[in-house]
Amino acid sequence: KGTTVLGQVQYDAKDTVCRSNLGQVRASLLIQQSANDEKFPDSIESTNLGKDFYQCPLGKEKYLYDPTTGKVTCPHPGHEKF
C-alpha cells in the first residue's frame, strides 16, 4: 500500500483497474462459453482483450484461470475477493 496520500490514491486506482480487468475477462469468457456449446475456452488469452487484461496491474502476477469452471482470480495479496 502507498504510504502517502498520493501513493494510496495510486494504489487504490490500480485496485480498481484490477477489478475492472477481471470483470472484462469474465464477461468475455461467458460470451465465448455461450457461443461454444457451453464450454469455456482453454485459456483467457483466447478472449483477445490484450496482454494488460491478463495480469494484476499492481504486482504483475498473471491471473489464475480454471477452464473447467471459467473462474478467474487475482493472486495478488489483498485481491483474493475481487
Summary of the structure (lengths in Angstrom):
residues: 82
radius of gyration: 14.0
end to end distance: 16.7
largest distance: 49.8
contacts: 206
relative contact order: 0.18
helix: 48%
strand: 10%
